Amino acid sequence: MSEQVERVKTLIIGSGPAGYTAAIYAARADLKPLLYTGMEPGGQLTTTTEVDNFPGYPEGIDGPTMMVQLQQQAERFGTEVRIGMVTAVELSKEVGGIHKATIDNSTVIEAETVIISTGATAKYLNIPSEQKLRGGGVSACAVCDGFFYKNQDVAIVGAGDTAAEEASYLANICNKVTMLVRKDYMRASKAMQHRVNSLENIEVRYNTEVDEVLGDQVVEGLRMVNNKTGEKEDIAITGLFIAIGHKPNTDIFAGQLEMDETGYLITKGKSTKTNLPGVFACGDAQDKEYRQAVTAAGTGCMAALDAERYLATVESAEEVA
């Protein structure tokens, strides 16, 4: 197999709000960014039907349209956007070193700086009826989509701090929240358990799992099953929220970049700098706390500014030498 090699100033891996915002800033700084979209161009927002909480859209906007507009804005300033998957990386440990990325197991890109915006993937139950109704009432983000179910009955699946926090959030805007916990106890901290138990409109169902999500085009109900007795029960709901965690899309950086125990990239202080010079991480690949489009966009801006300053420092050092 013959290898094609191409050299760029800035390589951006990933095409969600973080990646496209990084591209906008990098392009305006004349870094001539090259962005590879990955397997899911536009990221998680392409599976969101309505985005109501991103500043600048008073009437809201659907996720896919928003991501197309972000791409167009990045391209307007000179970003080159390519469909492709980074399948391997060889990152330099030296200041001013060249980083290598292999695209689709063939093309090699050499980059002076790399901005990682590969995002994270929400974990789902992978039940056929759940997958069919994603975007039709099944969501993995209560903060993103809970507003659409104001004063309605909903259910949430999960037992950790995130599930407890999202159940509490939903309880403030929904009529009733049924919380399904697979075991006979919650994994959430005691403080979060107390918060859940103190809210009268949250009903916690222990030893309970989803058997089937009911509805044709949109969620109309939920069939629950008690995993101890096998007893099934149907309830009427309009929204189902899955809160069983996310997996950051960072496997290809393992062994080269510092990560926490779940795979989120570790950045230094309030910056987007990783442990390697010239490599920056933004968005959900390094943020497990907020996971919002607007915060991802903010860190994308930071990554581009960090990359610009890094390159200026390297160039100054080369001039002195």
N, C-alpha and C positions, 0 to 999 in steps of 0.2 A: 504493500500500500504506500503510495507516494504522499508525503506530507506537504501541505501548502502552509506557508508561514506568512503571517501578516503582523505588522507592528503598529500599535496605536498608543496614544497618550493615556486614554482612560477607557477601560472596559467596564461596562455595567452589566451585572449578571442578574436578570430578573426584571419583570415589567409591571409590577404593581404601582401603587401611588408613590412608594419610596423610590423605585427605580426610575420612573418617569420624571419625578421632581428632581432627582439627582441629575438626570439627563438635561433638564431645562437649565439648571444652574451651571452645570459643567459646560454645556454648549455656549452659554452666554459668556463664560470665562475663556472661551477659545481653546477648550481642552479637546475639542473634536471627538466627543464620546461615541463609542460603538456599543449598542445595547443589544443583548440577546434575550429574547422573550421567555425562554424556557418552555415547558410543556403546557403551561396554562397562561397564554398571553393575556395580560391584564390582571392576573392574580385572582384572589378570592372575590374581589368585587364583581367579577364577571358572572358570579353565581348569585348575586344580590339583585333582586328585582327593583328595589327602590332605595335610594340613598337620600335621607332627609336631614342628615346631621353634618354635612360637609359645608363649610362656609362658602357663600357666594351663589348658592342655588336655593332661592327663597321658595320655589315651587317644588323642590326636590328634583332628582334625576335618577334614571335607572343606571345601575352599575356598569353594564357594558357600554352604554353611550358615554358615560363619564370617562371611562378608560380610553375610548377611541379619541375623545377630545384631548386628553392628557398626552396621548401619543402624537397627535397632530401638533400640539404646542411644542413638544420636544423636537419634532422634526422641523418645525418652522425655524428653529434656531440652529439647525445643522446637525442634530443627532441622527446617526444612521441606525435604524431599527431593523434587526434581522430575526427571522423565525429560526430558532435553533436551540439546542440543549447543550449546556456545558457538561461534559461527561467526565472530565478529569482536570485537575489543576496542579501546577508545580510552582509554588510561591517562593519567592526569594526572601532570604533572611537579612539581606544587605540593604542599607540605605542607598537608594539609587539603583537598586537591582531590578532586573526584568522578570516579570511574572509571566508564566505560560498557562494558557487555558486551551484545552482540546474541545472542539465543538463537534458534536455528533460523531465522535470517534475518528474524525478525519482531519478537519482544518485546525491548525494551531495558531492561536492569537498570542502575540507577545505584547505585554502592556506595561507601561511605566507605573500606572496606578490601577487598582481594581476596586470597584464599589460593589459590594455584595448586597443584593436586595431580593434574595430568593424566597423570602416569606416563610409562612408556616401553613400546614394543612390541618384543618379541623378534623378531629376524629369523629366518625359517625358509627352508628350501630350496624350499618350495611344490611339492613332489612329491605327487601325489594319495595315495599310500600313506603318506607321512609325515603329511599332514594328517588322514587317517582314523584314525591311531593316536596322535594327540596326547591325552595323558591315559591312554593304554594302553601306555605304555612309551617314548613319544617325549616328551622334555622339553627345555626351554631353560635349565634351572637345575640343575646337578649338586649344588650345596650344598643346594638345597631337596629334591631327590628321590633323590640318590645312595644314601641309607641303605636304600631299599627294594630295592636291588640288591646288597646285601652278599653277598660270596662268589660272585657270578655274573659272567658274561662280558658286557661292554658295549662300546659303540663311541661315539666322540665325533668330531664334525666341526668343524674349525676349525684355524687356524694361528697365531693371535695370542697375546698374553700371557694373555688370559682362557681360551682353549682349553687352553693349556699348564698353567695353574693348575688348571683344573677336571679335566684329565686326571690331574694329580698327586694331586688330592684323591680322585678315583675309584680310583686305584691303591692307596690306603691301605685301601680297604674292599672293593674288588671283586677277583675272581679274576684277570681279564685285561681290559685296556683296549686296544682297537684304535683308533688315532687316524688319521683320514683327512685328509690334507693335499692340497689341490687342485693345488698347484704342486710343484716339485722342491726347495723350501726352505720353512722356517717363517719367519713374520714376527715371531715372538716374540723377546724380548730374548735375548741369549746366555745370560744367567743362567737364564732359564726353559727354554731349550733344553737346557742342561746338566742341569737338574733332571729333565726328561722322559727324557732319554737315560740317566740314572743309575738309573732304575727298571726293573727287569727284567721286570715284568709289563705294561709299556706297549710295544706294537708300533706303530711309526709307518709308515704306508703313504703314500708320496709319489705325486704324480700320480694320486691316487685320489679318486673321487667316489661318492656314493650313486646307485645305479641304481634300486633299489627296496627299500622296507622290507617285510620278509616277516612275515606273520601276519594273522589274521582279526580277532579281538577285541583281542589283545595282541601285542606284538612277539615274534617267534619267531626272527627271523634278519635278515640284511642281505645284499643283493646289491650288491657293489661293482664298479666299472668303472675300469680303468686308462685315463685319458684320452689316453695316448700310443699304446698298443697296441690299445685296444678290448677287451682281455680282461676277462671278467667272472668273479667268484668269489663264492660264497655262504659266509657264516660264520654260526654259531649264536650269537645274543645275545638277551638279554631286555630290554635298555634301550639307547636311542639318544639321545645328548645333542647338541643343536645349539648350538654356541658360536661363532656368526659375527657376534655383536654385537646391540645394541639401538638403536632409534631413539626418542629422547625425543619425546613428543607436545607439541611447543612451537611448531609452525609459525606459529600465529596471533599469537604474541608477537614474531615477528621484526621488527626495526627499532625496537622499543620497549624491550625488556628485553635486558640483556647476556647473551650466551650464549658457550659455548666453540665450538670449530670444528665440533663434532658436534651442537650444538643443545641441550646441557644448560644450564639456567639457572644463572647465577653468583650465589651468595649471599655476603653479607659476613661474613667471619670465621666464628665458630661460630653465627651467627644464621641466620634464614631470610629476612633482608631482601634485596630485590633493589636495583637501582640507582634505582628509583622509590619515593618515599615512599608508604606505605600498601599496597604490593604485596609479598606474601611467597610464597616457593616452598618446597615440601616434597616428600618422597618421591622416586620415581624420575625425576621431571622435572628434579631438580637433583643427584641422587646416582648417579654411574656407578661408584662403588667397591664398595658393599655390596649394594644392590638386594635387600634382604630385607624381609619384611612387618613385622618388629619394628622395624627401623631406620626404615622409612617411617612407622610409627605414632609413633615418637619424634619425628621431625621435624614431624609433623602437630601434635603437642602444642606444640612450640616455635613453630610458625607462629601458632597461636591465641594463645599468650602474647605473642608479638611484636605481634600485631594489637591485643590488649587494651591493651598498654602504649602503643602508638602513639596509639590513640584517646584514652587518658587524657591524653597529652601535648598533643594537639590541643585537647581540651576545656579544659585548664588555660590554654593560650595564649589561647583565645577569651574565657575569663572575665577574664583580666588586661586584654585589649584592651577 
